[in-house]
Amino acid sequence: MELANHGIVVEKPQDAIRDTYTLEFLTVEDTQLKDENDLEKRIIRNLETFLLELGKGFTFVKEQYPMRVNNSTFKCDLVFYHRI
């Protein structure tokens, strides 16, 4: 009940990042994925289920989000925000 009332206490990065994710909802074997773009497209098509797998409080921001680092622009495949 304490967890429901106060949420997860994040004391170190390992507390916020899960080790593995189950992507069975994509209904595809690892060997069937052609590349990272294929995985990204499949996740977008199944976004609600993917967000539920990430856990409580995640929202989807954008795909191919441009990010500027040290005067260079990179594109982040999928950007999620954790509201909690």
Secondary structure, 3 states (H helix, E strand, C coil): CHHHHHCCCCCCHHHHCCCCCCCHHHCCCHHHCCCHHHHHHHHHHCHHHHHHHHCCCEEEEEEEEEEEECCEEEEEEEEEEECC
